[in-house]
């Protein structure tokens, strides 16, 4: 009996309380979200990360694609010497297939190299252009703070 109740509770808890608009997100047609991160203030970065975690909790697995485009001051949040606790959260999100993209123009201006940044960051020449193009490609743009 206890097993049965546990299964029922886990089943009920496993369903999202959100109602999704039509067409519903699916593996073949996931929701695509792009966060823009252009500020390196730890509280603001963590607010964005918390928002991403909240989104990941609501959507069924494989029905969501989240990308974080960093440029300008936001690039500092991906540097190896940034706040250690925040970097752990970023790496954790990468394990959930959240993609973090850095801006090479910012890197060139600041004289940074890929070695200055955590592993698994993707790079584009102009972060702001990548952000614009993703929005035109159907990504929903988010600034969480």
N, C-alpha and C positions, 0 to 999 in steps of 0.2 A: 504493500500500500504506500509506504514512504517513497519507494522508487517511482510509482505512478504519479504521485503529487509533485515530486521533483521534476519529472519530465514535463508535466503540465506547466509548472512555473517557468522552467527554462524556455519552453515553447512560447509562452505568452511574453516573456521578457525579451525574447529574440526578435519579436516583430517591432518595427519602428512605429512610433506614434505619429509620424508625419504623414500627411497625405501628399502624394506626388502628382504633379500636373501631367496631363496627357501631352505627348506620349510619355508613358512611364519610363524611367531609366532602366536600361537592360545592358547585358554584356555587349551586344552589338551596337547599342545606341546609348552610351553612358552620358551622364551629365559631365560637362567639361567646365572647370572653374580655374581661373587664373587670379592669383593674388599678386599685387604689386607691393614690393617692399623697397622703399626708398629712404627709410629712416633706420638708424642703428640703435636708438634708445632701447635699452633692454626691456623696459616695461611694454613698449609698443610692439617690439618683436615678439615677445611672449604672448601678447594679446592676439596677434595674428596666428601664432602657433596654436593657441587654445581654440581659436575659431576653426582652424583646420581640423583639429581633433574632434570638435563638435560635429562638423560636417561628416567626417568619416564614420562617426557613431550612428548617424541617421540613415545613411545610404547602404543598401545591401552590398556585400562584397562584389567587386568587379563591375559595379554600375556607376563608378565615379572616377574621373581623371582630374587630379589636382596638380597644378603647376604653380610654382612661386618664382616670379621674375624679380631678381634683385638688380638694382642699379644705384648709382650715386652712393650716398652714405649707407644705404641698405646692404651694400656689398660687405661691409664690415662684419655683419652678422654671420657670414660664412667663413670668416678668417679663423685660422687655428688658434689665435690668441684672444678670441672673443670670450664672453662669459661661458664658463665650462658647463654649467647646468643648462643653459640655453642651447649650446651645441649638442648636448646629449638629446635634447628634445628634437632638434633638427634631424639628427642621425636616426632617431626612432621613426620619425615621419618618413624618411627615405626608405626605411624597411617596409613601410606600408605603400610603397610605390609613389609617394609624393615626389615630384621632380623639382629640384632647385636649379635655377638657371642664373648664371652670373654674366655681367656685362663686361666685355673686353675693353670697351672705350673707357669705362671707369678704371679698370685695371691699368691701362696704359697711362692715364692721367695721374694715377696715384703711384705709378711705378711698382705695381704688384705683379706677381707671377702666379701661375696655377699652384706652385708649391706653397704659397701663403694661405691656401684655402683647404678646407676639409675635403676628403675624398668624395667622389661620386657627384660632384657638381658638374653640370653641363654648362657650356659657354656659348654665347652668341656675341656678335660684334656690338650690337646696340640693343641693350635691354628694353628700352622704351619702344623701339621699333618692333621687337618680338612681341611685346605686350599689345601693341596696336594690331598687329597681324593676327594674333590669337583671337582678339575680340572680333575681328572681321570674319574669322573662321568659325565663329559660333561659341567661343568660350565666354562664360559670364565673368565679368571683371569684378573683383572684390578688393576693397580697402577696408580692413577690419577696424581701424582705429580712427 
